Amino acid sequence: MDQTMYPGHLKETLRKDGKRTSPRLRDGLKNYIIDIDGVISEDIPNEERERMAEAYVIPGAVETINSWYDEGHIITFFTSRTEREKDVTILWLENNGFHYHNIIFGKPRGGSYHYIDDCHVQASTFPGKFTKLVKKTKVIEVFESC
């Protein structure tokens, strides 16, 4: 993430030896990475792109995502749609009033995602409607400690 793209969102971080590392978001902010089909829009396969312009919005999606945006969080849509669907997707987001910072196309299709990163990753499986996010304890897979 480029500091010029998100002024005030990032803080510099240093290793113990004083060398810089990639910047991190300020405390309390989140990078929301949100799928489109089946989460904010009805689920439409790429093979039926002619339906995308008129897709219905999942109830509560605009309000929830825009509230996160207004709170200062970073909103990035990460979709299995390809660059071929870029124009219709961006127009649909604009026409439906979504506020966001980024959109990334080409997410692998098929689900069963296992995301690995050097930063803390928190995942929420979308249950079909937007409700308040709550904290729960679940069993997760992690790397065995060194």
Secondary structure by P-SEA (a helix, b strand, c coil): cccccccccbbbbbccccccccccccccccbbbbbccccccccccccccccccccccccaaaaaaaaaaaabbbbbbbccccccaaaaaaaaaaaacccccccccccccccbbbbbcccbbbbbccccccccbbbbbbbbbbcccc
